[in-house]
Amino acid sequence: MATTNLPSRQGTVRSNDDDDAIPDEDASEVTRLFNERLQAWKHACGYLEDYIQAQEKLQNAHGKEYEKLVKTVSNPLKEGHHFDQNVGGVAGMFETLRANTLAISNTHYETAKTLKGTVLPIFTRLHAEIKNKNKELTKGAGKGSKAVDKARAVTQKHIELLGQNTATFDSTGGKADAANDPYVIQRGIYHRLNKQIQEENNNKQDMLAVQNSFSSFETHVLTTLQQGMGHLVQVINQQAENEKLMNTDTLTKAQEIPPDFEWNGFVQRNSHILIDPNAPPRNINTISFPNQDHQATQPMIAGSLERKSKMLKKYETGYYVVTPSKFLHEFKSDDDYQRDPVPENSLYLPDCAVGALDGSKFNVRGKDVSKGRLGNRISMTHELQFRAHTAADAGQWWDIVRRCAGQLTEEKPVSEPSSPVEAKKVGTGLSSRTGTMESEAHSEGTGTTAVEESNGAAGAGTGAGVGQQQAQA
């Protein structure tokens, strides 16, 4: 029997499936890979086109913005008479600023025209070349890949037909008709396999040629991209250099102005208005204002006292004042300058009761009226325990407070309890006295108590006496 010489597949890099009639490889895989690569180059070129177009718009926008910038300094300087109009001053600096800013605007417009007319066409032509290369690949190597796929499909169909008839041959004991004889079908497979391998080898030769040509084409693409980028950077740098020169010129004109040029001219023109540098500074001690020494502003007595706190039950020092308006004010200190001297507490003495003097201590029972009307309504009556530094000081304070107070009691300050039982008794006594004080509040109307009338008659003389004592001290 004569042997049949079949064509053999040409070896390639991927040769693992050369022994199979129908290789697992995709004949169009290389074509798709090259198509993807061309798409990548095309998109890269497209990105650069978009970038240059955006640069063009940016340059035009900068030109418009610089035109707006020129308008900010186009009008004459307000209050221009304050500046020397001679060359070399601030007025001349603004003239240079206007001219250079307008020139920068024009350079941006020129750069936009150069980008559109010179740089952008480089990438536009390259984009078209890549698209044409893609069409050539699709029409040439793409058709070969489709022919290979078609030939493999025909061969696969006859291989499957052979499998079906060999199985029938085995099951029927060797019976088969002439058309479905496995021998005939096998020879048909050889015939179609020969055509398939020829198509595969031709396609591989075509793809190898395309693959070799891609190297030189990519070199051309990359070289063109580099040339386009070079033109782009050259144009942008030229614009930036021109802008730098103009800004430097503006800066030079500004720096050439002598530091005292404008000031000397200003002083010379306004010497009759400017302040004399030899005039002494103002001092609060030499300042006066209306009603500064009015009798209502002079305290009846003022100084430091100690008051027993409600929470900690210990004495804390404060600055206290009894005013001619019969208020007992409490301040943090006597300093009027470091902080606003707003009273911490204020007692209106005609509404208060003062207890008996006990050495350096005395009590005042009343409401804090420093919080305004609403605060006065909700404020509770408290008994405040005061202690002076000496018994003599306490006598002065108690005498003035007693004269201004609305009620005088013989109650002495409560001493510190020595046991819990005594503390309870003391607390009960204080609450009963507080209730008595609240029941003795003034009635509505214009009436006054007898104590108020007597205190009012003696208040002026006592205030004058204490004021003299303070002056002597």
GIBEL-V560235 format. One record per run of one state. SS is the DSSP state (H for helix, E for strand, - for the rest). FROM is the first residue (numbers start at 1). TO is the last residue. If there is no record, write none. Layout:
[[SS FROM TO] [SS FROM TO]]
This chain:
[[- 1 28] [H 29 72] [- 73 79] [H 80 82] [- 83 89] [H 90 139] [- 140 140] [H 141 171] [- 172 181] [H 182 255] [- 256 260] [H 261 269] [- 270 283] [H 284 286] [- 287 294] [H 295 297] [- 298 300] [E 301 308] [- 309 314] [E 315 322] [- 323 326] [E 327 331] [- 332 344] [E 345 348] [H 349 351] [- 352 352] [E 353 354] [- 355 357] [E 358 358] [- 359 360] [E 361 366] [- 367 367] [E 368 368] [- 369 371] [H 372 378] [- 379 381] [E 382 387] [- 388 390] [H 391 404] [- 405 406] [E 407 408] [- 409 419] [H 420 439] [- 440 449] [H 450 472] [- 473 473]]
